[in-house]
Amino acid sequence: MTKITPQPGIMDIALYKSGEAVIPGRTEVLKLSANESPYGPSDRAKEAFARSAATLHRYPCTDHADLRAAIAEVHGLDPERIICGVGSDEVLQFVAQAYAGAGDEVIHTEHGFAMYPILAHAVGATAVCVPERDRRVDVEAILAACTARTRIVFIANPGNPTGTLLSGTELARLADGIPGGAILVLDGAYTEFAEGHDGGAALVSARENVIMTRTFSKAYGLGGLRIGWGYAPGAIIGVLNRIRQPFNLSSTQLVTAEVAMRDQAWLAKVVADTIRNRSWLIEALRKTGVAADDSHANFVLARFGSEQEAADCDAALRGEGILVRRVAGYGFPDALRITVGDESACRRVVHAIGQFKGVR
């Protein structure tokens, strides 16, 4: 009897683990483990979500025209070069499906998003992990790792879980240096929190080998709806739309995201509050003796003296009903990633870490 087997690479995938949400035995938990916005979506977005219930019996549009138009208007982009997906993850998946396969190589960095090697294995490609330097993506190391088999280079910018950022000059160097036939993918899930950074939009507009992705899950507070988008050269968008399922986004997702995108006043408030609280959190952690790089995202990577100290601090926080993220799987066994919450959440987590460190 012939054995049923999956495609090559699939059994090499380690299942993705999201941030925890529950502490056994506790009914109230401060969740700072998943980089969610403590402010949620705007009132206008919530109203649009509620109104969508009246048309749940109708199929959604397949071209996402209204949402793409809103994105294009706000960001000054060409709507014909925008594609929408079930979170930016789905857009990344489209890229892997369309441009990589058996015998090809997909580059990611050692502290990059865990989905990148998963996407490579899912299409039978080889995932190539490149070292970072001082928790920053190393452009020269990536270029040295490129071969004639390189098809995709995935970069999270700002990085997750590091929060560090590559400059426009560094990104241009990378885009210009990768092999012909390869695509540079700039995953900009945290772009809104990186002051002065366009997520790579100008780079995409100027070149034929760069794609950027963005999400509504973080700054817009719509993680539960799973909506993302990408911006790429027209030829690439034409390819990706051929493998995108026509009804991949519901009417509820589309109308809620469109209203959220147009409510830039709410976004500005969320970003301003997050940046202010992030600055306070970083300085407060340093005062307790915990190392923390400047972050360009809505989280901070708190680095301890050892893996054991990080584990002990995590346990102490859990004892106080606070959940943060262990990031050993991202190459930081001695660190905890802490979402930037509202002011009270930031003060609470720092107080608990201070008590753990014996700082008064």
C-alpha positions in Angstrom: 0.0 0.0 0.0 1.4 3.4 -1.0 2.1 5.7 2.0 0.5 9.1 1.9 3.2 11.7 2.4 3.2 15.5 2.5 5.3 17.6 0.2 9.0 18.0 0.9 9.8 20.5 3.6 6.4 20.5 5.4 7.5 18.2 8.2 10.5 20.4 8.8 8.2 23.2 10.0 8.3 23.9 13.7 4.8 25.0 14.7 4.5 28.8 15.4 3.8 29.7 19.0 2.0 33.0 19.8 2.2 35.0 22.9 0.5 33.5 25.9 -2.8 35.0 27.1 -3.7 32.9 30.2 -2.0 32.3 33.6 -3.6 29.2 35.2 -5.4 30.1 38.4 -5.7 33.8 37.7 -8.7 35.5 36.3 -7.1 38.9 35.6 -4.0 39.0 33.5 -2.0 42.0 32.2 -1.1 40.7 28.7 2.1 42.2 27.4 3.2 39.2 25.3 1.8 39.7 21.9 2.5 43.4 20.9 -1.2 44.2 20.8 -2.4 47.8 21.1 -3.7 48.6 24.6 -6.0 51.2 23.0 -7.8 49.0 20.5 -9.4 50.3 17.3 -10.9 53.7 16.9 -14.6 54.3 17.7 -15.2 54.9 14.0 -13.7 51.5 13.2 -15.8 49.7 15.8 -18.9 51.4 14.5 -18.1 50.2 11.0 -17.6 46.7 12.3 -21.0 46.7 14.0 -22.7 48.1 10.8 -21.3 45.3 8.7 -23.6 42.8 10.4 -26.4 44.0 8.2 -24.7 42.6 5.1 -23.3 39.4 6.4 -25.4 37.4 3.9 -23.6 39.1 1.0 -20.3 38.0 -0.5 -17.5 40.6 -0.2 -16.0 42.3 -3.2 -13.0 40.5 -4.7 -10.8 43.4 -5.8 -10.7 45.2 -2.4 -10.9 48.5 -4.3 -12.2 50.7 -1.5 -9.7 49.5 1.0 -6.8 49.8 -1.5 -8.0 53.3 -2.4 -8.0 54.4 1.3 -4.5 53.0 1.8 -3.2 54.7 -1.4 -4.8 58.0 -0.4 -3.3 58.0 3.1 0.2 56.9 2.1 0.4 58.5 -1.4 0.7 55.2 -3.2 -0.6 53.7 -6.5 -3.7 51.6 -5.6 -3.0 49.3 -8.5 0.2 48.3 -6.8 -1.5 47.3 -3.5 -2.6 43.8 -2.5 -4.6 43.0 0.7 -4.4 39.8 2.7 -5.4 38.0 5.9 -2.8 39.8 7.9 0.5 40.7 6.3 1.4 37.0 6.9 -0.8 36.0 3.9 0.9 38.5 1.6 4.3 37.0 2.7 2.9 33.6 2.0 1.8 34.7 -1.5 5.4 35.8 -2.2 6.9 32.5 -1.1 4.3 30.5 -3.1 4.9 32.6 -6.2 8.6 33.0 -6.2 10.3 30.1 -4.3 10.3 26.3 -4.5 12.4 23.2 -4.4 16.1 24.0 -5.0 15.7 27.7 -4.2 17.0 29.5 -1.1 15.1 31.9 1.1 17.2 34.2 3.4 16.1 35.3 6.8 18.1 36.6 9.8 18.8 34.9 13.1 16.5 37.1 15.1 13.9 37.6 12.4 10.2 36.7 12.5 9.6 33.0 13.0 7.2 32.8 10.0 10.0 33.3 7.4 11.6 29.8 7.7 8.1 28.3 7.9 7.1 29.9 4.6 10.3 28.7 3.0 9.8 25.1 4.2 6.1 25.2 3.1 7.1 25.6 -0.5 10.0 23.2 -0.4 12.7 25.8 -0.5 15.8 26.0 1.7 15.8 28.5 4.6 19.1 30.2 5.0 19.7 31.9 8.4 22.1 34.8 8.4 23.7 36.1 11.6 22.8 39.6 12.9 25.3 42.0 14.4 24.5 43.5 17.9 20.8 42.7 17.4 20.7 44.5 14.0 20.3 43.1 10.6 23.7 42.9 8.9 23.4 43.9 5.3 26.9 42.8 4.3 26.3 39.3 5.9 23.1 38.9 3.9 24.8 39.9 0.7 27.7 37.4 1.4 25.1 34.7 2.0 23.3 35.2 -1.4 23.9 32.7 -4.1 22.5 32.0 -7.6 19.8 30.0 -5.8 18.6 33.0 -3.7 15.0 33.9 -4.6 13.7 35.8 -1.5 15.3 37.9 1.3 12.9 38.5 4.2 13.7 41.4 6.5 11.6 42.6 9.4 12.2 46.4 9.7 11.8 47.4 12.5 13.0 44.0 13.8 11.0 41.7 16.0 11.9 41.0 18.8 14.8 43.4 18.7 13.0 46.7 17.8 16.0 47.8 15.8 15.8 49.6 12.5 17.8 49.7 9.2 18.1 53.1 7.6 17.0 53.9 4.1 20.6 53.9 2.9 21.1 50.4 4.3 18.0 49.1 2.7 19.0 50.6 -0.7 22.4 48.9 -0.4 20.6 45.6 0.2 18.1 46.0 -2.6 20.9 46.9 -5.0 23.2 44.1 -3.9 21.0 41.0 -4.0 21.2 38.8 -7.1 19.1 39.4 -10.1 15.9 37.5 -10.0 15.8 37.7 -6.2 13.2 39.8 -4.2 13.7 41.8 -1.1 10.7 41.7 1.2 10.5 44.4 3.8 8.1 43.3 6.6 7.0 46.5 8.2 4.5 45.4 10.8 5.7 48.0 13.2 6.4 50.8 10.8 3.9 53.3 12.4 6.0 53.3 15.6 9.3 54.1 13.7 9.4 57.9 13.4 10.3 59.2 10.0 10.3 55.7 8.4 8.1 55.0 5.4 8.3 51.2 5.6 10.2 51.1 2.4 7.6 52.7 0.1 10.1 54.9 -1.7 12.4 52.0 -2.3 9.5 50.0 -3.8 8.6 52.8 -6.0 12.1 53.2 -7.3 12.9 49.5 -7.9 11.5 46.4 -9.5 12.8 43.9 -6.9 11.4 45.2 -3.5 8.1 44.5 -1.8 6.9 46.0 1.5 4.2 44.6 3.7 2.1 46.4 6.5 -0.6 45.3 8.9 -3.7 46.6 10.7 -2.9 44.3 13.7 -0.6 46.6 15.7 -1.1 50.3 15.6 -4.6 50.1 14.3 -5.7 47.7 17.0 -7.3 45.1 14.7 -5.3 42.0 15.4 -8.4 40.0 15.9 -9.6 40.7 12.4 -6.4 39.7 10.6 -5.9 42.3 7.8 -2.7 43.3 6.1 -1.5 44.7 2.8 1.5 44.8 0.5 3.0 47.3 -1.9 5.0 46.1 -4.8 5.9 46.7 -8.5 2.9 46.1 -10.8 4.3 43.0 -12.4 4.7 41.3 -9.0 1.2 42.4 -7.8 -0.2 40.8 -11.0 1.5 37.5 -10.1 0.4 37.6 -6.4 -3.2 38.3 -7.3 -3.3 35.1 -9.4 -2.8 33.0 -6.3 -4.8 35.1 -3.9 -8.2 33.6 -3.3 -10.9 35.9 -4.6 -12.8 36.1 -1.2 -9.8 36.0 1.1 -11.1 39.1 3.1 -14.7 39.4 4.4 -16.9 42.4 4.0 -16.4 43.0 7.8 -12.6 43.0 7.4 -12.7 45.3 4.4 -15.0 48.0 5.7 -13.5 48.1 9.2 -10.0 48.4 7.9 -11.0 51.1 5.4 -12.5 53.2 8.2 -9.6 52.6 10.4 -7.1 53.7 7.7 -9.0 56.9 7.2 -9.1 57.7 10.9 -5.6 59.0 11.0 -6.3 61.2 14.0 -6.8 58.1 16.2 -3.7 56.5 14.8 -1.7 59.6 15.6 -2.9 59.5 19.2 -2.1 55.8 19.6 1.4 56.3 18.1 2.2 59.3 20.2 1.1 57.7 23.4 3.0 54.5 22.5 6.2 56.3 21.7 6.0 58.3 24.9 5.4 55.2 27.1 8.1 53.3 25.2 10.7 56.0 26.0 9.7 55.9 29.7 9.7 52.1 29.8 13.2 51.9 28.3 14.7 54.4 30.7 12.9 52.8 33.7 14.2 49.4 32.8 17.8 50.7 32.5 17.5 52.2 36.0 16.7 48.7 37.4 19.8 47.3 35.8 18.1 45.7 32.8 19.6 46.4 29.4 17.3 47.6 26.7 18.2 49.0 23.2 16.3 51.9 21.8 13.2 50.5 20.1 11.4 51.6 17.0 8.4 49.3 17.6 5.7 48.9 20.2 7.8 46.6 22.4 11.1 46.6 24.2 13.6 43.7 24.4 14.7 43.5 28.0 18.0 41.8 28.4 19.1 40.1 31.7 22.4 38.8 32.9 21.7 35.2 32.1 19.1 32.8 30.9 18.3 31.8 34.5 17.7 35.4 35.5 15.3 36.0 32.6 13.4 32.8 33.5 13.2 33.8 37.1 12.0 37.3 36.2 9.4 35.8 33.9 8.2 33.6 36.8 8.1 36.6 39.2 6.0 38.6 36.7 3.6 35.7 36.3 3.2 35.7 40.0 2.1 39.3 39.7 -0.4 38.4 36.9 1.8 39.9 34.2 2.5 38.0 30.9 5.5 39.0 28.8 7.2 37.0 26.0 10.1 34.6 26.4 12.2 34.8 23.2 14.7 32.0 23.5 13.3 30.7 20.1 14.4 34.0 18.6 18.0 33.6 19.8 17.6 35.5 23.1 17.4 33.0 26.0 18.5 35.8 28.4 15.8 38.3 27.4 12.1 39.1 27.7 10.1 41.0 25.1 7.7 43.4 26.7 4.8 45.0 24.9 4.5 48.8 25.5 1.1 49.1 27.2 -0.6 52.2 28.4 1.0 54.2 31.2 -0.4 52.2 34.1 0.7 48.9 32.5 4.2 50.2 31.9 4.5 51.4 35.5 3.1 48.1 36.8 5.6 45.9 34.9 8.6 48.1 35.8 7.6 48.1 39.5 7.4 44.3 39.4 10.8 44.0 37.7 12.3 46.5 40.1 11.0 44.4 43.0 12.5 41.3 41.4 15.9 43.1 41.0 15.8 44.4 44.5 15.6 48.0 43.3 13.6 50.5 45.4 
